[in-house]
Amino acid sequence: MNLMKSVQTYMGKLNHDGDLLNELTQFCQEKNIKLGRIQAIGAVKKATLAYYNQDKREYEYFTLDKHLEILDLVGNISIRDGKPMVHAHITLADQEGKAFGGHLAEGTIIFACEAVIEVYEGNDLVRGYDEQTSLPLWS
Ligand code: ZN
């Protein structure tokens, strides 16, 4: 087994009006966090998400242009093109409690967000092109 130990945890608030994916990515790159996990809750002003079409092998992007709660954001941090990369999925809810979700993309604007980032110690996980899925998976 290749177990990874959590060595550090950051917890804090992200910037109002920031782009959720970019804020998380920037933080990880600034702190040089190469391996870890992310969890967050809060609210967004609008969201841009993606769905991976397995037949076409491409992401289909969609925008939810309304105020939504972040019920959960869960993600991981690994290496792509030599830099820390955040891969996150998010579940959002509207004022009736209806949920939406998908792969977090740029264009999701923070109203408020409380994030926890756990840093792991271990071998780097590096993303590369995966033939079976056409996705940049861990090689
Ligand atoms: Zn994804």
Boltz pocket constraint, residues with backbone or C-beta under 6 A from the ligand:
constraints:
  - pocket:
      binder: B
      contacts: [[A, 87], [A, 88], [A, 89], [A, 103], [A, 104]]
      max_distance: 6.0
